[in-house]
């Protein structure tokens, strides 16, 4: 039975779960098959970087694309998880999966603390609050001995997965990152296609009406903020294991800008858009690295062109063209 909440004659209709559409199943299966052979076609570390940022962008898209909340401070969660996971692996000697969980948990707690204050504001004020907190995290990371300051936490041991499988080999680590990323994206997909996700869309489209129907809007906003921060942290914690490094780059404001760019370029509010956007941006950074600082300029030009020509993002345009939600 469909779930509805009503007051008077007004209703927000939440359709019952009908399972994953066939088209989405096919796309996920093709994507999984492609990722299974990808490390034998390209440098595995590059492929792992793409997956980490794809999960980061998907987490941000949950907040912006489905929750309608623009955060300029998501690097705080990405970087905090990176530092905690790196410290847990190097100093505490935790196995990779426990180190990643520790980093993810830290990001979730930070998301709860920041979100509890940020969701009281709307629009640009919400964005500025998140940016302010992110800068506080950045300067904390810069000044604190725990983070290594400007040097960061280096030489993070990859360790043995569950104490059994060595992740020193890039291929073994790749499949661990693949499991984390693919599982995270599927979980985010389930969230957006649940009754909770439908209510989020209703709040995004007409918050005043959602309030009038009796929804506790701030509670929903806080929950989606924490979920987004948690998965952003999962991406950051995994990245620290891949590069064996946690640095100030992970908490810098430019990292928050990059994830916004990835989401908008791929298609805000779509399932596969952030994945495509992350792949495009990371690939550009990798193969245009010889241009030095000009890479940022090139990214800016591409972003301007995409906004002018593909206002709904790459996947958004494709979805509208074929009239299939992607």
SULNOR-V843541 format. One record per backbone hydrogen bond with DSSP energy under -1.0 kcal/mol. CO is the residue of the C=O (numbers start at 1). NH is the residue of the N-H. E is the energy in kcal/mol with one decimal. If there is no record, write none. Layout:
BEGIN
co nh e
CO NH E
CO NH E
END
This chain:
BEGIN
co nh e
3 14 -2.4
5 12 -1.3
7 10 -1.4
10 7 -1.3
14 3 -1.9
21 25 -2.1
22 26 -2.5
23 27 -2.3
24 28 -2.6
25 29 -2.4
26 30 -2.7
27 31 -2.7
28 32 -2.6
29 33 -2.4
30 34 -2.4
31 35 -2.5
32 36 -1.8
33 37 -1.0
34 38 -1.2
37 40 -1.4
38 41 -2.2
38 42 -2.2
43 47 -1.8
44 48 -2.4
45 49 -2.1
46 50 -2.1
47 51 -1.9
48 52 -2.4
49 53 -2.2
50 54 -2.0
51 55 -2.2
52 56 -2.0
53 57 -2.7
54 58 -2.2
55 59 -2.2
56 60 -2.1
57 61 -2.5
58 62 -1.3
60 64 -2.6
61 65 -1.4
61 66 -1.2
63 69 -2.3
73 76 -1.6
74 78 -2.0
75 79 -3.2
76 80 -2.0
77 81 -2.0
78 82 -1.4
79 83 -2.5
80 84 -2.6
81 85 -2.6
82 86 -2.2
83 87 -2.7
84 88 -2.7
85 89 -2.1
86 90 -2.5
87 91 -2.7
87 92 -1.4
88 94 -2.5
95 99 -2.6
96 100 -2.5
97 101 -1.9
98 102 -2.4
99 103 -2.2
100 104 -2.4
101 105 -2.6
102 106 -2.1
103 107 -2.0
104 108 -2.1
105 109 -2.2
106 110 -2.3
107 111 -2.5
108 112 -2.1
109 113 -2.1
110 114 -2.8
111 115 -2.7
112 116 -1.9
114 118 -2.8
115 119 -2.4
118 121 -2.1
122 125 -1.4
123 127 -1.8
124 128 -2.4
125 129 -2.1
126 130 -2.1
127 131 -2.0
128 132 -2.4
129 133 -2.2
130 134 -2.1
131 135 -2.1
132 136 -1.7
133 137 -2.1
134 138 -2.2
135 139 -2.4
136 140 -1.9
137 141 -2.4
138 142 -1.8
139 143 -1.7
140 144 -2.0
144 149 -1.1
145 148 -1.1
148 151 -1.7
153 246 -1.8
159 167 -2.4
160 163 -2.0
161 164 -2.4
161 165 -2.2
165 161 -3.6
169 173 -2.2
170 174 -2.3
171 175 -1.8
172 176 -1.3
173 177 -2.5
174 178 -2.7
175 179 -1.9
176 180 -2.1
177 181 -3.0
178 182 -2.8
179 183 -2.0
180 184 -2.2
181 185 -2.6
182 186 -2.3
183 187 -2.0
184 188 -2.3
185 189 -2.3
186 190 -2.2
187 191 -2.1
188 192 -2.2
189 193 -1.2
191 194 -1.4
194 198 -2.0
195 199 -2.1
196 200 -2.0
197 201 -1.9
198 202 -1.9
199 203 -2.5
200 204 -2.5
201 205 -2.4
202 206 -2.6
206 210 -2.0
207 211 -2.3
208 212 -2.1
209 213 -1.4
210 215 -2.0
211 214 -1.6
215 217 -1.6
216 220 -1.8
217 221 -2.6
218 222 -2.4
219 223 -2.3
220 224 -2.4
221 225 -2.2
222 226 -2.5
223 227 -2.5
224 228 -2.4
225 229 -2.5
226 230 -2.5
227 231 -2.1
228 232 -2.1
229 233 -2.3
230 234 -2.0
231 235 -1.9
232 236 -2.2
233 237 -3.0
234 238 -1.9
235 239 -2.1
236 240 -1.7
238 242 -1.7
239 243 -2.5
244 156 -1.7
246 153 -2.6
247 250 -1.4
248 251 -1.0
252 255 -1.5
253 257 -1.7
254 258 -2.2
255 259 -1.8
256 260 -1.5
257 261 -2.2
258 262 -2.6
259 263 -2.0
260 264 -2.5
261 265 -2.7
262 266 -2.2
263 267 -2.4
265 314 -2.6
266 315 -2.8
267 270 -1.5
272 276 -1.9
273 277 -2.9
274 278 -2.5
275 279 -2.0
276 280 -2.3
277 281 -2.4
278 282 -2.6
279 283 -1.9
280 284 -2.2
281 285 -2.5
282 286 -2.1
283 287 -2.7
284 288 -2.0
288 291 -2.0
289 292 -1.8
291 294 -1.6
292 295 -1.8
293 296 -1.1
294 298 -2.6
295 299 -2.6
296 300 -2.2
297 301 -2.3
298 302 -2.5
299 303 -2.5
300 304 -2.5
301 305 -2.5
302 306 -2.5
303 307 -2.2
304 308 -2.1
305 309 -2.9
306 310 -2.7
310 313 -2.2
313 317 -2.4
314 318 -1.8
315 319 -3.0
316 320 -2.2
317 321 -2.5
318 322 -2.2
319 324 -1.8
326 272 -2.7
END
